[in-house]
Amino acid sequence: MPWIEPLSPEQDESGLLDRIYAGSRSRSGEVAQIIQVMSPRPDLLEPFLELYIRLMQGTSGLTRAEREWVAVLTSQYNDCHY
């Protein structure tokens, strides 16, 4: 459980967080905790997600599966369950 209090879309007057959450929901309708933890700064969350998508899905010398493995191994090394 995160110690950072997430911001709900209703608390964000700009409407940006509502748009980000709508595009980030899983098949079950859930928004990942890591995204919720970054919700107090939706102005920074949006560019972060754009960068993440470019890194994981853009042109690269690594396959998408290899990039996923790098992310998993890095998280494991850092003792992070994300």
SVG drawing of the C-alpha trace seen along z (x, -y; Angstrom):
<svg xmlns="http://www.w3.org/2000/svg" viewBox="-15 -23 35 34">
<polyline fill="none" stroke="black" stroke-width="0.4" points="0.0,0.0 1.5,-3.4 2.1,-6.1 1.4,-8.8 -2.3,-9.8 -3.6,-9.5 -5.7,-12.3 -9.1,-11.3 -10.2,-12.5 -12.9,-14.5 -10.3,-16.5 -8.4,-17.5 -10.0,-20.7 -8.2,-20.5 -9.8,-17.2 -6.4,-15.9 -6.4,-13.1 -9.8,-11.9 -8.5,-11.7 -5.3,-9.9 -7.2,-7.4 -9.6,-6.7 -6.7,-5.8 -4.9,-3.8 -7.6,-1.4 -6.9,2.3 -9.4,4.7 -10.9,5.1 -11.4,1.3 -8.7,0.8 -6.0,-1.9 -2.6,-0.6 -1.4,-1.7 1.8,-3.1 -0.2,-5.5 -2.4,-6.4 0.6,-7.2 1.7,-9.7 -1.8,-11.2 -1.0,-14.3 0.9,-15.6 -1.2,-14.9 0.9,-17.5 3.9,-15.3 2.1,-12.0 1.0,-12.5 4.5,-13.1 5.8,-10.2 3.3,-7.9 4.1,-9.2 7.8,-8.5 7.1,-5.1 5.0,-4.1 7.8,-5.4 10.4,-3.4 8.4,-0.2 6.7,-0.3 8.8,-2.5 11.5,-1.6 14.4,0.1 17.2,2.6 15.4,4.7 12.2,6.6 9.2,5.6 9.6,8.8 13.3,8.0 12.4,4.5 9.7,6.1 12.4,8.4 14.7,5.5 11.9,3.8 11.1,6.9 14.7,7.6 15.4,4.0 12.3,4.0 13.5,7.3 17.0,6.0 15.5,2.8 13.2,5.0 10.2,3.3 7.1,5.3 5.9,3.1"/>
</svg>
